Amino acid sequence: MFSDEFQNLKVLSWCTHQAHLTATEEQSEEEKVWRQNFLAIPDNNELFELVQ
């Protein structure tokens, strides 16, 4: 149960972050680093594929 809630929080974190990006921010070096760090966390790469 905790795992499902944790997964939901990760998806919410990703979606919220993406929703607030501007076109310029999306291409920024800071965004590239944020995305790399997010995807480096176990299971986040799979979640990324699901929410795309």
Secondary structure, DSSP 8 states (H G I E B T S, - for coil): -HHHHHHHHHHHHHHHHHHT--HHHHTSHHHHHHHHHHHHSTTHHHHHHHH-
